[in-house]
Amino acid sequence: MIAQTKGNTSEIQRVESGNYSFAKGEVQVVFVDTVSPGFVEKQLKLLGYEAINLNINRVTAHINGETDMEVLAKIEQNPEVYSIEVSQTSIPERALQDMFERDSLTVEEQQAVRKRFESMEQQKFVRVYFQYHINHEKATAFLESYPGIDFRISMAPVKSGRVKTQVGKEEEVMKSLERLIYVESTAFVGIME
């Protein structure tokens, strides 16, 4: 069992002292990084398994700085890209006034804050969502094909979920699932008592 904690180690101590058990009737599965939720659900159903609580998300990247809309349109047309989201930040006037009052800012400080927020409102925030089959490595290679753009991978999630099993058959199901090419690993689901 793997555990991580910040500060409070009581949960680790509970595990070390044996205050945990394993869930009955389900196992945890980590899938390869190129699967989609639809693929996993379909394949598991064909094998007679039910996927519960899938956590399969796309690799996403964001662009730092300004980028021409024509370039963004070209990127969005690439078959490796699912979509692009462009947004701008806006701060409501009431929120600014509340901040000015709360922080007791002088007129000069208020003007400086307004200028900062106005410049932020001019910036576009661009997020690129890749197709499910694009993993971190492929996304990085794609981003490197645009050397003039400052891309950053913002999310490359582990694709995982739980699979329902017959009670008492968890280990058997884990062994069966581990033979599948789209499964990276399996584990019992731990429960803290």
N, C-alpha and C positions, 0 to 999 in steps of 0.2 A: 504494500500500500504506500502511495506517495502522498505526502502532505506538505503544505507550505503555510507559514504563518508569519505575521508581523506583530512583534510585541508580545501579545498574550499567547503563551504556549500551553494553555490548559487543554486545548483540543488535541495537541500532540501527546500530552501526558495521558489523556483518556485512551488514545489509540494504543500507546505503549503498554498501558495496563490492561488492555484487552476489552475495553468498553466500547466495542463495536460489533456489528454483525454484518452479514451479507443479505441483500435483498433477495427474496425468493421470487422466481418467475420472471426475471429480467437480467440482462447482461449489458455491459457498456461496450460499444464498438467504436473504434477509430478507423475511418475510411481513408483511402488514398486521396490525395489532394486534388484530384481531377473529376470527382463525381458531382452529380447534381441531386437535389432532393427527389426529383421525379424518378431518376434512374435507380436510386437506392430503394425507394418504396416499391417500385415495380419488380426489381430483382428479388428483394426479400419476400414479396408476396408470392412470386413464382415458386419460391422454395418453401412456402408455407409459414413464413415468419411475418410478424407484425412489427413495423417500426414505430417506436414511441419516442416522442421528444427529440426529433432530429435537430441538429445544430449544424446546418450546412449553409455557409454564406460565401459570397463571391469575394475574390481578392479585389481590393480597391486601392486606388492611388489618388493623390491630390497634386495639384500643380501650384507651385509657389511662384508668385509674380504674375504679370500680365501675359496673356496669350491671345493672339489674333483669333477672332471667331471663325475665320476660314480654316485655320489650322485645326481648331477644335472640331469643326464639321468633318474634316478629313479623318481625324482620329476616330470620331464616332462611327464613320462608315467602315472602319476596319472590322473584319469578321471576328476578331478576337475580343472586341469591345461590345459589351451588352448595352451600355448607355453612358451618357455624360450628364452630370447635373451641375448647372451653373447657378450660383446664388450670390446675393449681396447682403451685407449686414446693414441693418438700419436700427438706430436707437430712437425710441419714441421720445418726443420732447418732454413728456411728463417724467420719464425716467431720468433724463438729464437734470431737470429741475429738482427732483427728489435728491439726487446725488449732490447737487450744489448746496442744497439746504442741509443735508445730513453732514457733509464734510466742511461746512462753513467756508466755502471757497470765495476768494476775492473776485472782483470783476475781471481782473487780468488772468487769474487762474481759470475762471470760467471760460474765457475766450480761448485760452490755450487748449483746454479740454475739448471745446467745440471743434477747433481746428483738427485735433487728432481724430475725433470721431468722424468728421466730415471726410478726411482722407481715407479712413477705414471704409466708409460707405461707398467710396469710389472703387474700391478693390472688388474684383470678382473672385469668388471661391469656387474652384472647379474640382469636382470629384469624378474620377473615371471608374466605372464598374466593369469588370471583365466577365466574359462568359465563364460558366462554372468549370469548364475543362481547362481553364488557364490557371496554372499554379504560380507560386511565387517566382520560380526561375523563369518561366515563360513571360510573366508580366515584367520582370526586370529586363529581359532581353528586348521586349517590345518598347519599354520606356527608353532604353539606350538607343533605339533607332531614331529617336528625336533628340539629338544632342543639344539643340538650342532651347529646350524646355526643361525647367527644373521640376522634375517629377519626384515624388516620394511615395513609396508603398505605405499606405496608412493602415491597411488591415490585410493580413494573410492568415485567416483563421484555420484552426484545426477542424476538420470536418468529422463530426462524431454524432452519436445518438445512442439510444437504448433500444434493445430488441426484446420483445416479450417472448418468454419461453414457458414450457410446462414446468411447474414446481418440481425440483429435484433433477431436472434435465439441463441445468445451467451449464455445467462443465462440458457436457456432450455437445450442446449448441455452440459453445465457444470454440471447440475443436473444429466443428463443421464450418463455422463462419471463417475461421482463420485460413482455411484452404481456398477461399475465394480471392480472386486477383484484385478485387476492389476493396478488400479489407486489410488494413495495416496491422491492427491488433485488437484483442478483446480483453475484458477484465470483468471480475465480479463487481457489482455495485455495492459499495460500502455504506453502512448506516451507522451513525454515531448514536450511542445509547445514553 
